[in-house]
Amino acid sequence: MYRYDDFDERFVRERVAQFRGQVERRLSGALTEDEFKPLRLMNGLYLQLHAYMLRVAIPYGMLSSHQMRQLAMIADRWDRGYGHFTTRQNIQYNWPQLKDVPDILEALADVEMHAIQTSGNCIRNVTSDPFAGVAADEIEDPRPTAEMLRQWSSLHPEFSFLPRKFKIAITGSPNDRAATRVHDIGLRMVRDADGNPGFEVMVGGGQGRTPMIAKVLRDFVPKQQLIAYLEATMRVYNLHGRRDNKFKARIKILVHELGIEEFTRQVEAEFAAMDLPAVSPDPAEWARIEEAFTPPTYAALPEVSPLFVRAYETIPEFAAWADINLMPHKAQGYAGVTVSLKPIGGIPGDATSDQMRILADAADRFGFGQLRVAHEQNIVLPDVPVNDLPALWRMLAAAGLDTPNRGLITDIIACPGLDYCSLATARSIPIAQSISERFADLKRQREIGPLAIKISGCINACGHHHVGHIGVLGLEKHGQEYYQITLGGTPEGDAAVGVNAGPGLAAEQVPEAIERLVDHYLNERLDGETFLKTYRRLGHDAFKGALYAAG
């Protein structure tokens, strides 16, 4: 994985020292909270309902075991013994004291991490496929490009004060596991007619108050020209993006108002006027970054592991976990493993400091010391020998990390909601917990099959409810929380925004309403048909009728 060079190290340490001085001035009263707010937001520090919250960047979701242990130490020393992994592949600490934040940032810098640009109207943490570099269906590893994007976007002099926050996602696979089509810019690796790798560039996706699916800006941009092409795109947005109305400031509104044809024309004109050698990264820098992602030396392993087969045939709990939580690997005899942070009745995305250390130990013992954070709020161990899977499963089970539910109805995405967030209008966590408990039976979960429930506590959609097969949006009306249900969303290749089903429901009605939806699906599905396919075949009204049947 990428390691900081001297510039990276100096860059991060100077920011820590700068922020330490800013915190000292805030604590002394030399800065008011209004004066301090833009400074703390540039360093990922929010003021939530009950305390400050620090959001730490995990670029393209990649962590070393050493970094994970440091995150655990920070949770114990300066927080309450846990962290929350987010849909942006970041980690959030919900209870730091302001006086301690510079020390936390110093501890992060010690392991080549920071919180820069995890807030503010800038290019946020670039996200990627959590199986990047190991997926069997991958065209090419997108992580070197993601790292180049990180370096290009960090404190970029033109793009540090954009009209609004800006999010980029990248995938190297035709099967989109990075939700690229609901980002301001989505990058999907493709090959040209000669087999050269490059990127399809999509623009104008996003969720929040006005959800939209990204449109194709260009079918193919050579990898070496990508930074220049994105620079041209950002310049058009920075020039024309609304700054008078934050609800209309995202690039998706600009693309919608101009039209994709006119927006494309302006980007192409800007790109054509560029001095490409001056704007594009030095080939030597590309080579340096790519070398950091050289694949590990995989052992020559047999296709079949007798140890795995024996455990699979004799331990039903292991077999269920293996069926659900494993991912095909490009190297024979290895598997990618999703470690669910969604135990039945648990808080989606939360991990205790002890669990973080267990995950770090597992990465060292059963892999190459690497972990990934998935935007679904789970952790991935990317390189586990199949022969070691039974031992890994026992290790995870002892720590409560063996829940076999990847992609099933209890693998729920949920934002922190009104339990923490000052922007939230309703709680998300209790809704996720109650749904999870209602569908706790694994046999029934497997009978239902793939079904993505996503929950947001406000219209900002941090829980990605717009692209849930079933989305749940918490709102407030006359002092009461209520929940709107959306149906038919997905962030994948055939991305779609869910359709609002109708009047909101009280919190206690939500699990039963979802049960009615599930029962309707099970009664009406054809052989092998998923919830989403059944919904699309029967249409929205059929499921809306089931949702409100007992309303």
N, C-alpha and C positions, 0 to 999 in steps of 0.2 A: 504494500500500500504506500501511498505518497507520504514522504517525510518532509518536514519543513527544511528549507534552505536558510541561509543567513538572513536573507531579506524577509522571509516569512516570520522568522523568530523576532527580528527587530520590529517589524510591523505590529505584531501582536503585543509585544512588551511595551512599546511606546503608547499604544492605546490604553493598556491597563494603567500605566503611570498617569496618563492624562485623566482618566476617569477617577482615579484615586483622589486627585486634586479637586475634581468637580464634586465628589461626594463629601470631601472635607468642607468645602465651601457651603454645601447644602446643610450639613449638620451644624455648622457654626452660625447659620442664618444669613450668610453673605449672599446666598442664592435663595430666591423664593421657589416654591414648588412649581409655579408656572414657568419660571426661568430654567429650572432643573429638568422639567419634563422632556423637552426635545433632546437633551444631553443623555438622559438615562435611556430613552427609547433607542437612541443610536447604539446603545450597548445592551439591548435586549432586556431591559428592566422595565417591567410594567407595575402599575399600582392596581391591584385587584380589590375585591370586596373586603378582604380581611387583612391582607398583607401585601408586600411586594411579591412579584413573581419574576424569576429569572429564566429566560429561554436561551438554551445553549445550542449552538449550531452543530449538527452532525452532517457534514457535507456528503451529499449523495447517500446518506444513511450508513456510512461505513465507520466502524470502530475497531480498534485493537483491543485485546484483552486488557492491556495495561491501562488504556483509556477508560474502559468499563469499570475497572477497579477504582480508578480515580473518581469517577462519577459516584460510585458507592460511598467512597470516603467523604465526598462533599455532602451527600445526603445525610450521613451520620453526624458530621461535625457542624454543619451550618444549617441543616434543615430538620426534617422530622423522620428521617430514616427511609425515605422512598423518593422516587422520581416518577414523572409522568411522560411517557413516550407519545409523541403527537403524530398527526397525519402529515406533518411537514418533515417527518424523519428527524425531529429535534427531541430534546428532553427538556422538561420544565420542572423547576423547583418552586413550590408554592408558598414557602414560608421563610425565605431568607430575611435577615435584618439588614437594613441599609448599610450600617457600619461595616458589615462583613462582606458585602458584595465585592469590593476590590480584592480582598483576600481570596474569594472564590475564583475571580477572574485570573488571579495570579496562579492558583492551583490548576486551573484549566490550561493556562499557558505552559505550565510545566509538562503537560502531555500533549502539546500541540493542538489545543482546542481554544475556542473563544465564543463570544456571544454577539459578535459584530454583525450587523444587518439582519438580525432575527426580528427586527421591528423597523418601523419607519417607512417612508415612501421611497424605497430603494429596491434593488434586486435582492430578494430574499434567498434563503438557503436553496440551492439547486438540488432537486430530488431525482431519484433514479429507481430502476428496477432493483429490488433487494437481492435478486439472484444474478445481477450483472457479473459477467466474467465466468460464471459456472453453468448457466442455463443451457440445456441441450438444444434449445431452439434458437439460440442467439446467432445473429449475423456476425457481430463483433462486439467486444467489450466496450461499452460507452463510458466507462469511468475515466479514462484519460481525457476525454472531451469534457466530462463533467468537472474535472479538476481544472482544466483550462478555463472553463466558464467561471469557476469560483475565483480564480486569480484575476481574470479580466474584470469581473463585476465588483470586486472588493474595493470600496471607496473610489469607484470610477468617477473622475471629476465631472463628467457630463450627467451621470445618472444617479447621483447620491440624493437628489431632491426632485424626484419624479412627481407627476401629478398625483400618483397613488402608488401603493405597494405593488410589487411586480414579482410574479412567480413563474419559474421555468422548470419543466420536467423533461427527462430524456430517457429513451429506451433503446437498446440495441437489438430488440426482439420484435418479430412481427406480432407476437402476442403481447398486448400492452398491459404490463403489470405496474406501470407508473402513472396511470391516469392522465396521459399527456393531453388528451383532448378537452380537459377542463382546467387548463392552465393558460395564463396570458400568452406564453409561448410553449408549444409542445414540439419536441424533436423526436422523430422516429427514424432509426437507421434503415437505409435501403441501399440497394446497389444500382448503378447505372447500367446501360446496355453492355458495357465492357467489363462489368463485374467490380468496378471500383466502389468502395463504401462512401456514403455520404448521408445526408439527412433530408427527409421530408420535413419542412418547416410549417407548423400550424400556428395560427395566431387568433387571439380574441376569445379564448375559452375562459370559463370562470364560473363561480357559483355566487353565493351571496344574494343580494337584493334582486339582481337581474341575471339569472343563470343562463349561460350560453355555451354551446358546443363550438370549439375552435374550427376555423375554416383553413383550408390549405392555402398558404401564402406562396410556397414554391414546392414543386414536386421533388426537386433534387438540388442540394447545395453540396459541393465537394467539402469534405471534412476540413481541408486546409483553408477554405474560404468562409467557414461558418461564423467565426468571430466577427469578421468584417460584415457579413450579411446581417447578423444580429445587431451590430452597431448601427447599420443603416435603418433597421426596423425601429430600434429604440429612439433614434433621432427624430423620426417621423412622429412617433408617439409623444416624445418630450416637447416637440414643437406645437402640436395641435391638441394634446390631451387637455381636458377641462381642468382648470384649477379654481373655478368659481363654485363648484358643486361637487362635493366628495362622492355623492351617489352616482355621478356621471363621469367620474375621473378615470375609471379603468380603461385599458386599451380595448376591451370588448365593446364599450360604448362607442369609441371612436371608429372602430372597424364597422360596427353596425350603422353608424350615421353616414360615414363616407361611402360604405359599400366595399366589399372585398376587392373589386376590380380597381377602384380609385386608390384604395390604400396600397394595393400591390404596385400600381403605377408609380406612386410616390416613393415607395421603398426601392423599387428597381432603379429609379432615376438617381436616388441618393447613392445606391450601391455602385452604379455605373460611373459616378463622378469621383469615387474614392481612389486614392493611391493604394492599391491592394498590398504591395510589399510593405508599405509604411504602416498599414493598419493590421495586417495579419501577423500572428505570432511567428517568431523566428523558428525555422525548422529544427534548430538545435534544441530549442525549448520544448517543442513537441516531442522530440526523441527522448529528452530527459524525463518528461512526465510519463511517457509511454513505458519507459524502462521500469518505473516504479510499480507498474501493474503487470509485470511479467508473471505469468502463471506459476504457481508453486510446482515443485517437482512431485508429481503424483506417483504413488507406488503402482507397480504392475499387479493389479488385483484381478482375481477371477470374476467372471460374470455373475456367478452364483456363490453365495456364502452359506455353507451348511449351518453355521452358528445362527445366522439370521433366520434361516428356514425353520430350524428347531424351535427358536423362540416364538416365531410367528405361528407355528402349528400348535404350540402348547400353552401359550399365554394369551388369552383373548384380549386383555387390555392392551398388550403390546401390539397385537395384530391390528386393533382398531386405530391406534395411534399411527402405526406405519401406513395404513391404508389412506389416512386423511392428511397427515402432516408432513409427508415426504414429497420431494420434488426431484424429477429426473435430472441427473448431472451429466455434463459433457464427458467426464472421465469415467471409464468403466470401473465398477466396484465402489463408487462414491454416491452420496446422495446429499441434496440440500434439505435442511430441516427447518421447518417453521416451529418456533417455540411460542405457543399461544400465551398471551398476557390477558386472556379472557376466561378465567376460571368461572364456573357457574356461581352466579351471585356476586362476582367480583367487580372491580372498577376497571373498565377497559383501558389498557395502556399503562396501568400502574405496575411498578416493580419495586419491591423492597430492596434495601441495600444488600441484604443477605442473598436475595435472588440474583442481583447484579453480579455479585462475586461468584455465585455458582455458575452463571452463564459465562463469565470470564474463564473460570476453571475448565468448563466444558470446551470452550474454544481452544484452550491450550492442550487439553488432554486428547481431544478427538478431532482436531483440525490443525490449522496453521495460525492460531491465535487471532482470528478475525471474526467479527460479528457484523450483522447488518440490522438496521431498523427499517421495518416495512411501514408504508404509509397506512396500512391497516392497523397499526399500533401493536404489532407483534415483533419478535426478534427472530432473525434467521441465523443459523449456523450453516455456512455455505459449503463446507468441505468435510463431510463425515464419512469415513469408510463404512460400507454397509456392514462389515463384520463387527463394528463397534456400536451399531445402533442399539442392541439390547442393553449394553452397559450404559450408554447415554440415556436411554429411556429411564432406567432405574435411578440414575443420578438426578434427572429432572423430576421424576415422581416424588422423590424424597423432599424436594423443595416446592412442591405444588405447581410445577411447571409442565405437567404432562397432559394438559387438557387436549383431547383429540377433536378439534372443532374448526380447523382452518377452512374457511369458505362456507361453513354451515350457519344455521340460524342463530347460534349463540356467539358467533365470531362478530360481535357487534362493534361498530365504530361509534364512539360517543365523545363529544367535547366535554370539558369540565362543567359547563353550564353554570347555573345560578348557585351552585355550591361554592364556586370560586370566582367566577368572571364578573367584572363590573358591567360588561356589555350585555350579559345574558338577560333574557326575559322569563326564563323557566329553567327548571332543573332537567338535566340529561341523565346523570348517573343513576338516580333511582329508577328511571324508566328502563334503562338498559339492564339493571339488576333484576327488575321484576319480569322482564321478557325472558331473560336468561334462565331464571328459576322456573318459569312456566314451561319452558322447552328443555328442561334439564336431561330428560331421558335420551341417552345417546342413540338407542335403537330408533327412536322417533326422528331424531335429527337426521340420521342417515337415510331414513325413508323419505324425508322431505327433500333432501339433496341440497345443491347449492342455492343459497338464499341470503342475500346481503341486506341486513338491516343497518341503517345509519341514522344517527340521532344528533340533532343540533339544538342548542338551547336558545338560539336567536336566529334572526334572518341572515346573519353573517356567514352561517353555514360551515363553521369549522368542523362540524361532524359529518360533512359531505352528504347531508340528507337528500339533496337534489338528485344524486346519482346512486341512491340506494334502490334495490329492487322494491323494498319498502322503506320509504323515508319518513322520519318523524321530526317535526319541527315544533319546538316549544315556544309558545307565545304567552302574552299576558293581556287580560281584558278585565277591566273593572276590579283589579287587584287579585284576580284568580288566574292560575296557570291552566292553559289548555293546549292541546296538541293536534296539529294538522297532519294528516297522512298523505303522502305522495306515493304514487305507484309507477313502476315501469322504468325507473332510472337505471343507468349503468355507466361506469367510467371507461369501459373497455373498448375494443375496436369498433363496435357498433354503438358508440356512446350516445346516450339519450338523457334528457332531463325528465325527471318524474313529473307526472301530472297530479295536481292537487285533487284529492278525492271528494272534498266537501267540507262540511262544518267540523270544527275542532271537537276533540273529545277530552273529558276530564282524565287526569293521570291514571286513576284507578280503572278506567275503561280501556286503556290502550292495550294491555296484554290480551284481553278477551277479544278485542277487535282484530288483533293480528291473528289470533287463533281462528277466527272466522275466515279470514283471508286464506290461511294455510289449509283449512278444511275444504274450502271451495276449490283450491288448486288440486288437492289430492283427489277429490271426487271427479274432477274434470280433465285431468292431464292424460295425455296419450303415453304409450310406452316410451320410457327414456326421456320424457319431456321435462325440462326444468321449469321452475316457477316463472322465470322471465319469458320463456318461450310460450308457456300456456297463456300468460297475460297478453302477449302480443297476438296470439291466435284468437283468443276469445274477445279481446277488446276491453277497454277501460270500464265501460258501463257494467259489464258482468261482474267485475271484481268490486266495483263501487257498491253494487247491490248487495254483495256478500258482506262488505265491511259494515254497512248500516242496517243489516237485516234485523238485528235485535236492538237497534238504537232507539 
